[in-house]
Amino acid sequence: MELLAGAFSKSDMAIVNNLIKIAQASNKIITPNQHDYLESGIILSKLQLEKGYDLKKSHHITNDVLIAMSARRIGATVFTQNKRDFETIKEIKDFKLQIL
């Protein structure tokens, strides 16, 4: 979802669509499960209480937490340019992270 939402040019869209085709063909699309949602709720609460996040203004963080917890569940590494948010999430719940 976020890859598609962030693809603005034709070349970006082609890259994302190619990635989607490869992921679908290899059955590698991961979606959050119930545990990921529950864990994310706890993390979002801590982000607000401990780190000063305002979910009304930082609603994008919800998707980032779900991505991190889904990746954690399967042992995957999250690759991102969003250093601030993902490193803050990692302070609360450890997962594999690579900043690009």
PyMOL commands that set and color helices and strands:
alter all, ss='L'
color gray80, all
select helices_A, chain A and resi 2-5+10-25+34-51+60-74+83-92
alter helices_A, ss='H'
color red, helices_A
select strands_A, chain A and resi 77-80+96-99
alter strands_A, ss='S'
color yellow, strands_A
deselect
rebuild
show_as cartoon
